Amino acid sequence: MCPSSFRLILSVILIAFLFVGLCEAHRHINVDIINDIGPNVQLGLHCKSKGKDLGPQSLAPHQHWGFTASLNVWETTLFFCHFVWENQSRWFDILKEKRDTIVCKYHPCVWSIRPSGPCRLTDHEKCYPCNADI
């Protein structure tokens, strides 16, 4: 293969990666979390991903808090949250790209945090168990 053909193929591949990267950069999911633990129960939460810490939050009963997550090209975006209330401590993967993208592509992923575990309200209600206590 001559050097100019190699450069042309390399240039096409580079342009393709740049184009895909620019298209993928605009993909995102909005996440909304609701405190449905119970009346008069404050919910503390702290959400983060591998590279982004969203900081601690405190929600009064039925109060909402949310964030927008940019999705990566590899479809591995993951945000997890630590929830605390009264004497309870739980964590949950609040955004798993492969689980949530189809349901939450055009509407926010709305999560109701309950003592029994988080329930995703978007599309149709689906509840999940929390991960192990921390």
N, CA, C and O atoms as a GROMACS GRO file, in nm:
protein
  536
    1MET      N    1   0.085  -0.117   0.000
    1MET     CA    2   0.000   0.000   0.000
    1MET      C    3   0.090   0.123   0.000
    1MET      O    4   0.184   0.133   0.078
    2CYS      N    5   0.059   0.214  -0.087
    2CYS     CA    6   0.143   0.334  -0.096
    2CYS      C    7   0.110   0.430   0.017
    2CYS      O    8  -0.002   0.428   0.070
    3PRO      N    9   0.205   0.516   0.055
    3PRO     CA   10   0.186   0.609   0.168
    3PRO      C   11   0.065   0.701   0.151
    3PRO      O   12  -0.002   0.731   0.250
    4SER      N   13   0.034   0.747   0.029
    4SER     CA   14  -0.079   0.838   0.012
    4SER      C   15  -0.212   0.766   0.035
    4SER      O   16  -0.305   0.826   0.089
    5SER      N   17  -0.223   0.640  -0.005
    5SER     CA   18  -0.345   0.562   0.020
    5SER      C   19  -0.364   0.540   0.170
    5SER      O   20  -0.475   0.549   0.221
    6PHE      N   21  -0.254   0.510   0.238
    6PHE     CA   22  -0.259   0.490   0.382
    6PHE      C   23  -0.306   0.616   0.452
    6PHE      O   24  -0.390   0.610   0.542
    7ARG      N   25  -0.253   0.732   0.412
    7ARG     CA   26  -0.294   0.860   0.471
    7ARG      C   27  -0.442   0.888   0.445
    7ARG      O   28  -0.512   0.939   0.532
    8LEU      N   29  -0.489   0.856   0.326
    8LEU     CA   30  -0.630   0.878   0.292
    8LEU      C   31  -0.720   0.792   0.379
    8LEU      O   32  -0.820   0.841   0.433
    9ILE      N   33  -0.687   0.666   0.393
    9ILE     CA   34  -0.766   0.575   0.478
    9ILE      C   35  -0.764   0.621   0.623
    9ILE      O   36  -0.867   0.623   0.690
   10LEU      N   37  -0.647   0.659   0.671
   10LEU     CA   38  -0.634   0.709   0.808
   10LEU      C   39  -0.716   0.836   0.828
   10LEU      O   40  -0.780   0.853   0.931
   11SER      N   41  -0.715   0.925   0.731
   11SER     CA   42  -0.793   1.049   0.738
   11SER      C   43  -0.943   1.021   0.743
   11SER      O   44  -1.015   1.083   0.820
   12VAL      N   45  -0.989   0.928   0.661
   12VAL     CA   46  -1.132   0.893   0.659
   12VAL      C   47  -1.173   0.834   0.794
   12VAL      O   48  -1.278   0.868   0.848
   13ILE      N   49  -1.089   0.747   0.849
   13ILE     CA   50  -1.119   0.689   0.980
   13ILE      C   51  -1.123   0.797   1.087
   13ILE      O   52  -1.214   0.797   1.171
   14LEU      N   53  -1.028   0.887   1.086
   14LEU     CA   54  -1.024   0.995   1.184
   14LEU      C   55  -1.148   1.084   1.172
   14LEU      O   56  -1.209   1.118   1.274
   15ILE      N   57  -1.187   1.121   1.053
   15ILE     CA   58  -1.307   1.204   1.032
   15ILE      C   59  -1.431   1.130   1.081
   15ILE      O   60  -1.519   1.190   1.142
   16ALA      N   61  -1.439   1.000   1.055
   16ALA     CA   62  -1.554   0.920   1.101
   16ALA      C   63  -1.562   0.922   1.253
   16ALA      O   64  -1.670   0.940   1.309
   17PHE      N   65  -1.447   0.902   1.322
   17PHE     CA   66  -1.447   0.905   1.468
   17PHE      C   67  -1.487   1.043   1.521
   17PHE      O   68  -1.563   1.052   1.617
   18LEU      N   69  -1.437   1.148   1.460
   18LEU     CA   70  -1.473   1.283   1.503
   18LEU      C   71  -1.623   1.309   1.485
   18LEU      O   72  -1.687   1.367   1.572
   19PHE      N   73  -1.677   1.266   1.370
   19PHE     CA   74  -1.820   1.286   1.343
   19PHE      C   75  -1.905   1.211   1.444
   19PHE      O   76  -2.000   1.267   1.498
   20VAL      N   77  -1.872   1.085   1.471
   20VAL     CA   78  -1.945   1.006   1.569
   20VAL      C   79  -1.933   1.069   1.707
   20VAL      O   80  -2.031   1.076   1.781
   21GLY      N   81  -1.814   1.115   1.741
   21GLY     CA   82  -1.793   1.179   1.870
   21GLY      C   83  -1.877   1.304   1.887
   21GLY      O   84  -1.933   1.327   1.994
   22LEU      N   85  -1.886   1.386   1.783
   22LEU     CA   86  -1.967   1.507   1.791
   22LEU      C   87  -2.115   1.474   1.802
   22LEU      O   88  -2.187   1.539   1.878
   23CYS      N   89  -2.160   1.375   1.730
   23CYS     CA   90  -2.301   1.334   1.738
   23CYS      C   91  -2.332   1.279   1.876
   23CYS      O   92  -2.436   1.311   1.934
   24GLU      N   93  -2.243   1.196   1.928
   24GLU     CA   94  -2.265   1.134   2.058
   24GLU      C   95  -2.255   1.235   2.172
   24GLU      O   96  -2.316   1.215   2.277
   25ALA      N   97  -2.180   1.341   2.153
   25ALA     CA   98  -2.161   1.439   2.260
   25ALA      C   99  -2.291   1.505   2.301
   25ALA      O  100  -2.302   1.556   2.412
   26HIS      N  101  -2.390   1.505   2.214
   26HIS     CA  102  -2.516   1.571   2.245
   26HIS      C  103  -2.620   1.477   2.304
   26HIS      O  104  -2.732   1.519   2.332
   27ARG      N  105  -2.585   1.349   2.323
   27ARG     CA  106  -2.679   1.256   2.384
   27ARG      C  107  -2.675   1.273   2.536
   27ARG      O  108  -2.567   1.280   2.596
   28HIS      N  109  -2.791   1.282   2.595
   28HIS     CA  110  -2.797   1.296   2.740
   28HIS      C  111  -2.928   1.238   2.792
   28HIS      O  112  -3.023   1.214   2.717
   29ILE      N  113  -2.931   1.216   2.922
   29ILE     CA  114  -3.052   1.172   2.992
   29ILE      C  115  -3.071   1.262   3.112
   29ILE      O  116  -2.976   1.292   3.184
   30ASN      N  117  -3.194   1.306   3.133
   30ASN     CA  118  -3.229   1.383   3.252
   30ASN      C  119  -3.282   1.287   3.358
   30ASN      O  120  -3.364   1.200   3.328
   31VAL      N  121  -3.236   1.303   3.479
   31VAL     CA  122  -3.276   1.219   3.592
   31VAL      C  123  -3.344   1.308   3.695
   31VAL      O  124  -3.292   1.415   3.730
   32ASP      N  125  -3.460   1.264   3.745
   32ASP     CA  126  -3.534   1.338   3.848
   32ASP      C  127  -3.560   1.242   3.963
   32ASP      O  128  -3.613   1.133   3.942
   33ILE      N  129  -3.523   1.281   4.084
   33ILE     CA  130  -3.536   1.197   4.203
   33ILE      C  131  -3.636   1.261   4.298
   33ILE      O  132  -3.627   1.381   4.326
   34ILE      N  133  -3.732   1.181   4.347
   34ILE     CA  134  -3.837   1.229   4.437
   34ILE      C  135  -3.825   1.157   4.571
   34ILE      O  136  -3.808   1.035   4.575
   35ASN      N  137  -3.832   1.232   4.679
   35ASN     CA  138  -3.833   1.173   4.814
   35ASN      C  139  -3.974   1.123   4.846
   35ASN      O  140  -4.062   1.202   4.881
   36ASP      N  141  -3.994   0.992   4.834
   36ASP     CA  142  -4.120   0.929   4.874
   36ASP      C  143  -4.098   0.830   4.988
   36ASP      O  144  -4.166   0.727   4.996
   37ILE      N  145  -4.002   0.860   5.075
   37ILE     CA  146  -3.972   0.773   5.189
   37ILE      C  147  -4.088   0.770   5.287
   37ILE      O  148  -4.123   0.663   5.338
   38GLY      N  149  -4.149   0.883   5.313
   38GLY     CA  150  -4.262   0.889   5.405
   38GLY      C  151  -4.283   1.030   5.456
   38GLY      O  152  -4.198   1.117   5.436
   39PRO      N  153  -4.396   1.052   5.524
   39PRO     CA  154  -4.423   1.186   5.576
   39PRO      C  155  -4.320   1.225   5.683
   39PRO      O  156  -4.281   1.144   5.766
   40ASN      N  157  -4.279   1.348   5.677
   40ASN     CA  158  -4.185   1.405   5.775
   40ASN      C  159  -4.049   1.336   5.777
   40ASN      O  160  -3.979   1.343   5.878
   41VAL      N  161  -4.011   1.268   5.668
   41VAL     CA  162  -3.880   1.202   5.665
   41VAL      C  163  -3.792   1.270   5.560
   41VAL      O  164  -3.822   1.268   5.440
   42GLN      N  165  -3.683   1.329   5.606
   42GLN     CA  166  -3.586   1.394   5.519
   42GLN      C  167  -3.501   1.286   5.452
   42GLN      O  168  -3.462   1.188   5.517
   43LEU      N  169  -3.472   1.302   5.322
   43LEU     CA  170  -3.388   1.208   5.249
   43LEU      C  171  -3.257   1.277   5.212
   43LEU      O  172  -3.256   1.379   5.143
   44GLY      N  173  -3.147   1.220   5.257
   44GLY     CA  174  -3.016   1.268   5.214
   44GLY      C  175  -2.970   1.182   5.098
   44GLY      O  176  -2.990   1.060   5.098
   45LEU      N  177  -2.908   1.244   4.999
   45LEU     CA  178  -2.857   1.167   4.888
   45LEU      C  179  -2.731   1.230   4.834
   45LEU      O  180  -2.709   1.350   4.845
   46HIS      N  181  -2.649   1.145   4.775
   46HIS     CA  182  -2.523   1.190   4.717
   46HIS      C  183  -2.500   1.103   4.594
   46HIS      O  184  -2.478   0.982   4.604
   47CYS      N  185  -2.506   1.166   4.476
   47CYS     CA  186  -2.494   1.094   4.349
   47CYS      C  187  -2.361   1.128   4.283
   47CYS      O  188  -2.312   1.240   4.291
   48LYS      N  189  -2.303   1.027   4.218
   48LYS     CA  190  -2.178   1.047   4.146
   48LYS      C  191  -2.160   0.941   4.039
   48LYS      O  192  -2.227   0.838   4.039
   49SER      N  193  -2.068   0.970   3.950
   49SER     CA  194  -2.025   0.873   3.850
   49SER      C  195  -1.875   0.854   3.872
   49SER      O  196  -1.819   0.906   3.968
   50LYS      N  197  -1.812   0.780   3.784
   50LYS     CA  198  -1.668   0.759   3.798
   50LYS      C  199  -1.592   0.891   3.794
   50LYS      O  200  -1.492   0.908   3.864
   51GLY      N  201  -1.639   0.985   3.712
   51GLY     CA  202  -1.565   1.110   3.695
   51GLY      C  203  -1.637   1.236   3.739
   51GLY      O  204  -1.583   1.345   3.724
   52LYS      N  205  -1.759   1.223   3.794
   52LYS     CA  206  -1.834   1.344   3.828
   52LYS      C  207  -1.907   1.323   3.961
   52LYS      O  208  -1.985   1.229   3.977
   53ASP      N  209  -1.880   1.412   4.056
   53ASP     CA  210  -1.946   1.410   4.186
   53ASP      C  211  -2.049   1.522   4.188
   53ASP      O  212  -2.014   1.639   4.172
   54LEU      N  213  -2.176   1.488   4.206
   54LEU     CA  214  -2.284   1.587   4.203
   54LEU      C  215  -2.310   1.651   4.339
   54LEU      O  216  -2.394   1.740   4.350
   55GLY      N  217  -2.239   1.606   4.441
   55GLY     CA  218  -2.248   1.667   4.573
   55GLY      C  219  -2.367   1.620   4.653
   55GLY      O  220  -2.463   1.566   4.597
   56PRO      N  221  -2.362   1.639   4.784
   56PRO     CA  222  -2.472   1.596   4.871
   56PRO      C  223  -2.595   1.684   4.854
   56PRO      O  224  -2.585   1.805   4.831
   57GLN      N  225  -2.711   1.622   4.867
   57GLN     CA  226  -2.840   1.691   4.858
   57GLN      C  227  -2.926   1.647   4.976
   57GLN      O  228  -2.901   1.543   5.036
   58SER      N  229  -3.026   1.727   5.008
   58SER     CA  230  -3.121   1.692   5.113
   58SER      C  231  -3.260   1.727   5.062
   58SER      O  232  -3.287   1.841   5.024
   59LEU      N  233  -3.349   1.628   5.063
   59LEU     CA  234  -3.484   1.648   5.010
   59LEU      C  235  -3.589   1.631   5.119
   59LEU      O  236  -3.590   1.531   5.191
   60ALA      N  237  -3.677   1.729   5.128
   60ALA     CA  238  -3.794   1.717   5.215
   60ALA      C  239  -3.891   1.617   5.151
   60ALA      O  240  -3.876   1.584   5.033
   61PRO      N  241  -3.991   1.569   5.225
   61PRO     CA  242  -4.087   1.476   5.166
   61PRO      C  243  -4.148   1.531   5.037
   61PRO      O  244  -4.191   1.646   5.033
   62HIS      N  245  -4.151   1.450   4.934
   62HIS     CA  246  -4.207   1.479   4.801
   62HIS      C  247  -4.130   1.585   4.723
   62HIS      O  248  -4.174   1.625   4.615
   63GLN      N  249  -4.018   1.630   4.774
   63GLN     CA  250  -3.935   1.726   4.701
   63GLN      C  251  -3.858   1.654   4.593
   63GLN      O  252  -3.822   1.537   4.608
   64HIS      N  253  -3.831   1.725   4.482
   64HIS     CA  254  -3.757   1.672   4.367
   64HIS      C  255  -3.617   1.731   4.362
   64HIS      O  256  -3.593   1.842   4.410
   65TRP      N  257  -3.526   1.657   4.303
   65TRP     CA  258  -3.393   1.705   4.268
   65TRP      C  259  -3.349   1.626   4.145
   65TRP      O  260  -3.380   1.507   4.134
   66GLY      N  261  -3.277   1.690   4.054
   66GLY     CA  262  -3.237   1.618   3.934
   66GLY      C  263  -3.107   1.666   3.876
   66GLY      O  264  -3.047   1.764   3.920
   67PHE      N  265  -3.064   1.592   3.774
   67PHE     CA  266  -2.941   1.625   3.703
   67PHE      C  267  -2.951   1.574   3.560
   67PHE      O  268  -3.036   1.492   3.527
   68THR      N  269  -2.862   1.625   3.476
   68THR     CA  270  -2.851   1.581   3.337
   68THR      C  271  -2.717   1.512   3.320
   68THR      O  272  -2.613   1.566   3.357
   69ALA      N  273  -2.721   1.392   3.264
   69ALA     CA  274  -2.599   1.315   3.242
   69ALA      C  275  -2.572   1.302   3.093
   69ALA      O  276  -2.660   1.265   3.016
   70SER      N  277  -2.450   1.334   3.053
   70SER     CA  278  -2.408   1.312   2.915
   70SER      C  279  -2.372   1.165   2.900
   70SER      O  280  -2.306   1.106   2.986
   71LEU      N  281  -2.417   1.106   2.789
   71LEU     CA  282  -2.392   0.964   2.764
   71LEU      C  283  -2.266   0.946   2.682
   71LEU      O  284  -2.236   1.027   2.594
   72ASN      N  285  -2.192   0.840   2.712
   72ASN     CA  286  -2.067   0.819   2.638
   72ASN      C  287  -2.089   0.728   2.517
   72ASN      O  288  -2.195   0.666   2.503
   73VAL      N  289  -1.991   0.722   2.430
   73VAL     CA  290  -1.997   0.647   2.306
   73VAL      C  291  -2.009   0.497   2.332
   73VAL      O  292  -2.069   0.425   2.253
   74TRP      N  293  -1.951   0.449   2.442
   74TRP     CA  294  -1.947   0.306   2.470
   74TRP      C  295  -2.073   0.254   2.538
   74TRP      O  296  -2.084   0.135   2.568
   75GLU      N  297  -2.169   0.343   2.564
   75GLU     CA  298  -2.296   0.309   2.631
   75GLU      C  299  -2.273   0.247   2.769
   75GLU      O  300  -2.339   0.150   2.807
   76THR      N  301  -2.178   0.304   2.842
   76THR     CA  302  -2.146   0.254   2.976
   76THR      C  303  -2.166   0.360   3.084
   76THR      O  304  -2.119   0.342   3.197
   77THR      N  305  -2.235   0.468   3.053
   77THR     CA  306  -2.256   0.574   3.152
   77THR      C  307  -2.328   0.517   3.274
   77THR      O  308  -2.427   0.445   3.261
   78LEU      N  309  -2.276   0.550   3.393
   78LEU     CA  310  -2.330   0.498   3.518
   78LEU      C  311  -2.323   0.607   3.624
   78LEU      O  312  -2.216   0.664   3.647
   79PHE      N  313  -2.435   0.635   3.688
   79PHE     CA  314  -2.440   0.722   3.805
   79PHE      C  315  -2.503   0.643   3.918
   79PHE      O  316  -2.606   0.578   3.900
   80PHE      N  317  -2.442   0.648   4.034
   80PHE     CA  318  -2.498   0.579   4.150
   80PHE      C  319  -2.523   0.682   4.260
   80PHE      O  320  -2.455   0.784   4.268
   81CYS      N  321  -2.621   0.652   4.344
   81CYS     CA  322  -2.655   0.744   4.454
   81CYS      C  323  -2.656   0.669   4.586
   81CYS      O  324  -2.698   0.554   4.594
   82HIS      N  325  -2.607   0.737   4.687
   82HIS     CA  326  -2.614   0.688   4.825
   82HIS      C  327  -2.730   0.762   4.891
   82HIS      O  328  -2.735   0.885   4.889
   83PHE      N  329  -2.824   0.686   4.948
   83PHE     CA  330  -2.943   0.743   5.013
   83PHE      C  331  -2.936   0.716   5.162
   83PHE      O  332  -2.904   0.605   5.204
   84VAL      N  333  -2.968   0.818   5.242
   84VAL     CA  334  -2.974   0.801   5.387
   84VAL      C  335  -3.100   0.867   5.440
   84VAL      O  336  -3.136   0.977   5.398
   85TRP      N  337  -3.166   0.799   5.533
   85TRP     CA  338  -3.281   0.854   5.603
   85TRP      C  339  -3.294   0.781   5.735
   85TRP      O  340  -3.266   0.661   5.745
   86GLU      N  341  -3.335   0.854   5.835
   86GLU     CA  342  -3.344   0.801   5.971
   86GLU      C  343  -3.223   0.712   5.998
   86GLU      O  344  -3.111   0.763   5.996
   87ASN      N  345  -3.240   0.584   6.025
   87ASN     CA  346  -3.124   0.497   6.052
   87ASN      C  347  -3.091   0.406   5.934
   87ASN      O  348  -3.026   0.303   5.951
   88GLN      N  349  -3.135   0.444   5.813
   88GLN     CA  350  -3.114   0.362   5.693
   88GLN      C  351  -3.005   0.421   5.605
   88GLN      O  352  -2.987   0.543   5.598
   89SER      N  353  -2.932   0.333   5.537
   89SER     CA  354  -2.827   0.372   5.444
   89SER      C  355  -2.830   0.274   5.327
   89SER      O  356  -2.807   0.154   5.346
   90ARG      N  357  -2.857   0.324   5.206
   90ARG     CA  358  -2.868   0.239   5.087
   90ARG      C  359  -2.800   0.308   4.969
   90ARG      O  360  -2.778   0.429   4.971
   91TRP      N  361  -2.768   0.229   4.866
   91TRP     CA  362  -2.718   0.287   4.741
   91TRP      C  363  -2.782   0.215   4.624
   91TRP      O  364  -2.827   0.101   4.635
   92PHE      N  365  -2.785   0.287   4.511
   92PHE     CA  366  -2.851   0.233   4.392
   92PHE      C  367  -2.791   0.298   4.268
   92PHE      O  368  -2.756   0.416   4.269
   93ASP      N  369  -2.778   0.219   4.161
   93ASP     CA  370  -2.733   0.271   4.031
   93ASP      C  371  -2.850   0.345   3.967
   93ASP      O  372  -2.931   0.284   3.897
   94ILE      N  373  -2.860   0.475   3.990
   94ILE     CA  374  -2.976   0.554   3.948
   94ILE      C  375  -2.980   0.574   3.797
   94ILE      O  376  -3.088   0.595   3.740
   95LEU      N  377  -2.865   0.567   3.731
   95LEU     CA  378  -2.862   0.575   3.585
   95LEU      C  379  -2.764   0.472   3.532
   95LEU      O  380  -2.643   0.482   3.551
   96LYS      N  381  -2.819   0.372   3.464
   96LYS     CA  382  -2.739   0.272   3.393
   96LYS      C  383  -2.780   0.286   3.247
   96LYS      O  384  -2.894   0.256   3.210
   97GLU      N  385  -2.688   0.333   3.165
   97GLU     CA  386  -2.723   0.368   3.028
   97GLU      C  387  -2.795   0.255   2.954
   97GLU      O  388  -2.897   0.279   2.891
   98LYS      N  389  -2.744   0.134   2.961
   98LYS     CA  390  -2.807   0.024   2.887
   98LYS      C  391  -2.947  -0.008   2.940
   98LYS      O  392  -3.032  -0.052   2.863
   99ARG      N  393  -2.972   0.012   3.069
   99ARG     CA  394  -3.103  -0.015   3.127
   99ARG      C  395  -3.202   0.099   3.097
   99ARG      O  396  -3.319   0.073   3.071
  100ASP      N  397  -3.154   0.224   3.101
  100ASP     CA  398  -3.245   0.338   3.102
  100ASP      C  399  -3.260   0.414   2.971
  100ASP      O  400  -3.355   0.491   2.956
  101THR      N  401  -3.170   0.396   2.875
  101THR     CA  402  -3.172   0.479   2.754
  101THR      C  403  -3.303   0.468   2.677
  101THR      O  404  -3.359   0.571   2.639
  102ILE      N  405  -3.352   0.349   2.653
  102ILE     CA  406  -3.473   0.333   2.572
  102ILE      C  407  -3.592   0.399   2.640
  102ILE      O  408  -3.670   0.469   2.574
  103VAL      N  409  -3.608   0.378   2.769
  103VAL     CA  410  -3.723   0.433   2.843
  103VAL      C  411  -3.711   0.584   2.861
  103VAL      O  412  -3.812   0.655   2.855
  104CYS      N  413  -3.590   0.634   2.882
  104CYS     CA  414  -3.571   0.774   2.918
  104CYS      C  415  -3.509   0.858   2.807
  104CYS      O  416  -3.455   0.965   2.834
  105LYS      N  417  -3.515   0.811   2.685
  105LYS     CA  418  -3.453   0.883   2.574
  105LYS      C  419  -3.521   1.018   2.548
  105LYS      O  420  -3.453   1.117   2.521
  106TYR      N  421  -3.653   1.022   2.556
  106TYR     CA  422  -3.727   1.145   2.524
  106TYR      C  423  -3.795   1.208   2.644
  106TYR      O  424  -3.851   1.318   2.634
  107HIS      N  425  -3.792   1.141   2.759
  107HIS     CA  426  -3.855   1.192   2.880
  107HIS      C  427  -3.758   1.171   2.996
  107HIS      O  428  -3.679   1.077   2.993
  108PRO      N  429  -3.763   1.256   3.097
  108PRO     CA  430  -3.674   1.237   3.212
  108PRO      C  431  -3.697   1.101   3.278
  108PRO      O  432  -3.809   1.050   3.282
  109CYS      N  433  -3.590   1.044   3.331
  109CYS     CA  434  -3.600   0.924   3.415
  109CYS      C  435  -3.643   0.974   3.553
  109CYS      O  436  -3.563   1.033   3.626
  110VAL      N  437  -3.767   0.951   3.588
  110VAL     CA  438  -3.820   0.996   3.716
  110VAL      C  439  -3.817   0.879   3.814
  110VAL      O  440  -3.876   0.774   3.789
  111TRP      N  441  -3.747   0.899   3.926
  111TRP     CA  442  -3.731   0.794   4.027
  111TRP      C  443  -3.799   0.836   4.157
  111TRP      O  444  -3.774   0.944   4.209
  112SER      N  445  -3.885   0.749   4.208
  112SER     CA  446  -3.948   0.766   4.338
  112SER      C  447  -3.868   0.681   4.436
  112SER      O  448  -3.864   0.558   4.424
  113ILE      N  449  -3.805   0.746   4.534
  113ILE     CA  450  -3.725   0.673   4.633
  113ILE      C  451  -3.817   0.638   4.750
  113ILE      O  452  -3.871   0.726   4.817
  114ARG      N  453  -3.833   0.508   4.773
  114ARG     CA  454  -3.924   0.454   4.876
  114ARG      C  455  -3.845   0.364   4.971
  114ARG      O  456  -3.735   0.320   4.937
  115PRO      N  457  -3.899   0.338   5.090
  115PRO     CA  458  -3.828   0.249   5.183
  115PRO      C  459  -3.800   0.110   5.123
  115PRO      O  460  -3.699   0.048   5.157
  116SER      N  461  -3.887   0.062   5.036
  116SER     CA  462  -3.868  -0.070   4.975
  116SER      C  463  -3.769  -0.068   4.860
  116SER      O  464  -3.724  -0.174   4.816
  117GLY      N  465  -3.733   0.050   4.812
  117GLY     CA  466  -3.638   0.062   4.701
  117GLY      C  467  -3.684   0.167   4.602
  117GLY      O  468  -3.797   0.217   4.613
  118PRO      N  469  -3.600   0.202   4.506
  118PRO     CA  470  -3.635   0.303   4.406
  118PRO      C  471  -3.728   0.245   4.299
  118PRO      O  472  -3.715   0.130   4.258
  119CYS      N  473  -3.822   0.329   4.254
  119CYS     CA  474  -3.914   0.290   4.147
  119CYS      C  475  -3.903   0.392   4.034
  119CYS      O  476  -3.919   0.512   4.056
  120ARG      N  477  -3.875   0.343   3.914
  120ARG     CA  478  -3.870   0.432   3.797
  120ARG      C  479  -4.012   0.450   3.748
  120ARG      O  480  -4.079   0.353   3.714
  121LEU      N  481  -4.060   0.576   3.745
  121LEU     CA  482  -4.198   0.607   3.710
  121LEU      C  483  -4.215   0.634   3.561
  121LEU      O  484  -4.328   0.632   3.512
  122THR      N  485  -4.108   0.660   3.490
  122THR     CA  486  -4.115   0.691   3.347
  122THR      C  487  -4.166   0.570   3.270
  122THR      O  488  -4.124   0.457   3.297
  123ASP      N  489  -4.255   0.594   3.174
  123ASP     CA  490  -4.316   0.491   3.089
  123ASP      C  491  -4.417   0.411   3.170
  123ASP      O  492  -4.538   0.436   3.160
  124HIS      N  493  -4.372   0.316   3.249
  124HIS     CA  494  -4.459   0.246   3.342
  124HIS      C  495  -4.376   0.219   3.467
  124HIS      O  496  -4.254   0.204   3.460
  125GLU      N  497  -4.442   0.214   3.582
  125GLU     CA  498  -4.369   0.200   3.707
  125GLU      C  499  -4.297   0.066   3.715
  125GLU      O  500  -4.355  -0.040   3.692
  126LYS      N  501  -4.168   0.074   3.747
  126LYS     CA  502  -4.087  -0.047   3.766
  126LYS      C  503  -3.997  -0.024   3.887
  126LYS      O  504  -3.918   0.069   3.890
  127CYS      N  505  -4.012  -0.112   3.986
  127CYS     CA  506  -3.936  -0.096   4.110
  127CYS      C  507  -3.818  -0.193   4.114
  127CYS      O  508  -3.821  -0.302   4.056
  128TYR      N  509  -3.713  -0.150   4.184
  128TYR     CA  510  -3.590  -0.226   4.194
  128TYR      C  511  -3.549  -0.232   4.341
  128TYR      O  512  -3.581  -0.142   4.418
  129PRO      N  513  -3.477  -0.337   4.379
  129PRO     CA  514  -3.423  -0.339   4.516
  129PRO      C  515  -3.299  -0.250   4.522
  129PRO      O  516  -3.229  -0.232   4.423
  130CYS      N  517  -3.274  -0.194   4.639
  130CYS     CA  518  -3.150  -0.119   4.659
  130CYS      C  519  -3.035  -0.217   4.666
  130CYS      O  520  -3.054  -0.336   4.690
  131ASN      N  521  -2.916  -0.165   4.645
  131ASN     CA  522  -2.796  -0.246   4.662
  131ASN      C  523  -2.771  -0.262   4.812
  131ASN      O  524  -2.843  -0.205   4.894
  132ALA      N  525  -2.672  -0.337   4.847
  132ALA     CA  526  -2.643  -0.368   4.987
  132ALA      C  527  -2.624  -0.240   5.070
  132ALA      O  528  -2.587  -0.135   5.018
  133ASP      N  529  -2.652  -0.253   5.198
  133ASP     CA  530  -2.630  -0.142   5.290
  133ASP      C  531  -2.484  -0.101   5.286
  133ASP      O  532  -2.395  -0.183   5.262
  134ILE      N  533  -2.462   0.026   5.309
  134ILE     CA  534  -2.323   0.076   5.316
  134ILE      C  535  -2.282   0.075   5.461
  134ILE      O  536  -2.169   0.113   5.494
   0.00000   0.00000   0.00000
